[in-house]
Amino acid sequence: MLDDLERWLRTTLDTLSRKSDTAAEILYALKLWPALLRYCDDGVIEIDNSAAERALRGVAIGRRNYLFAGADSGGERAAAIYSLIGTAKLNGVDPEAWLRHVLTHIADHPVNRVDDFLPWNCNLPAAL
């Protein structure tokens, strides 16, 4: 089916003006054709990078806020918070529930057992 599609794209391209929008889209598809074939050969490869883009969305949205960190120390604190939230997500823990739990219980917790609060050590609801 992909071979037929490629032949159709090339045949159709020959009938179009190279300045047309349709020709530009066909040329774009043909330029990326090897990537499409690679995707079809290996079922592990994702068809798009939407998951990676979603993972970085918070960073992109927050980028403007970094201008208002006030100082390098504020930026370092923001980076630490993003790291904590990312770690919770990677461990399947709801970051908001985890932070609420930590902030509620840390004052009365022995300092030598702070690792009890690590996301993988807490029994909290799974991340959405």
C-alpha positions in Angstrom: 0.0 0.0 0.0 2.8 2.4 0.8 4.5 1.6 -2.5 1.2 2.4 -4.3 0.9 5.7 -2.3 4.4 6.7 -3.2 3.8 6.0 -6.9 0.6 8.0 -6.7 2.3 10.9 -5.0 5.1 11.0 -7.6 2.6 10.7 -10.5 0.4 13.4 -9.1 3.4 15.7 -8.5 4.3 15.5 -12.2 0.8 16.9 -13.0 1.1 19.9 -10.7 2.8 23.3 -10.8 5.8 23.2 -8.5 4.5 26.5 -7.0 1.2 25.0 -5.9 0.4 24.3 -2.2 -0.5 20.7 -3.1 2.9 20.2 -4.7 4.7 21.7 -1.7 2.8 19.2 0.6 3.6 16.2 -1.6 7.3 17.2 -1.7 7.2 17.5 2.1 5.7 14.0 2.3 8.3 12.5 -0.1 11.1 14.2 1.8 10.0 12.4 4.9 9.2 9.2 3.2 12.2 7.2 4.6 11.0 8.1 8.2 7.5 6.8 7.4 9.0 3.5 6.0 11.2 3.2 9.2 8.1 3.7 11.4 6.3 0.9 9.5 9.3 -1.5 9.8 9.6 -1.1 13.6 6.5 -1.2 15.7 8.3 0.3 18.7 8.9 3.6 16.9 6.2 6.2 17.6 4.5 7.7 14.5 4.9 11.2 15.9 6.6 13.0 18.8 3.5 14.2 20.5 4.4 12.5 23.8 7.8 14.3 23.9 6.1 17.6 23.0 3.5 17.1 25.8 6.3 16.4 28.3 8.0 19.7 27.4 4.8 21.8 27.2 5.1 22.8 30.9 8.6 24.0 30.3 7.6 26.0 27.2 4.6 27.6 29.0 6.7 28.4 32.1 9.5 30.0 30.0 8.0 33.4 30.4 7.7 33.0 34.1 11.4 32.3 34.4 12.0 35.9 33.5 10.5 36.8 36.8 12.5 34.5 39.0 14.1 37.6 40.4 17.6 36.1 40.7 19.7 33.1 39.9 18.6 31.6 43.2 14.9 31.9 42.2 15.7 30.1 38.9 17.5 27.4 40.8 14.5 26.9 43.1 12.2 26.7 40.1 14.4 24.1 38.5 14.4 22.1 41.7 10.6 22.2 41.8 10.3 21.2 38.2 12.7 18.3 38.9 10.6 17.1 41.9 7.4 17.3 39.9 9.0 15.5 37.0 10.3 12.8 39.3 6.9 12.2 40.8 5.3 11.9 37.3 8.0 9.5 36.1 7.3 7.3 39.2 3.5 7.3 38.5 2.7 9.5 41.5 0.2 12.4 41.3 2.6 15.4 41.9 0.0 17.6 43.6 -1.0 14.8 46.0 2.6 14.0 46.7 3.6 17.6 47.4 0.6 18.1 49.6 1.5 15.0 51.6 5.2 16.1 51.9 4.3 19.6 53.0 1.7 18.4 55.5 4.0 15.8 57.2 7.6 17.0 56.8 7.7 19.3 59.9 7.0 16.3 62.2 9.1 13.8 60.4 12.6 12.7 61.6 15.3 14.4 59.4 17.3 11.2 59.1 14.3 9.5 57.4 13.6 12.2 54.7 13.9 9.5 52.1 10.4 8.3 53.2 9.1 11.2 51.2 10.6 10.3 47.9 7.9 9.7 45.3 8.7 6.0 45.0 8.4 5.5 48.7 5.0 7.1 49.2 1.8 5.3 48.8 -0.2 7.9 47.0 -2.7 8.0 44.1 -1.3 7.4 40.6 -0.6 10.3 38.3 -3.3 10.9 35.7 
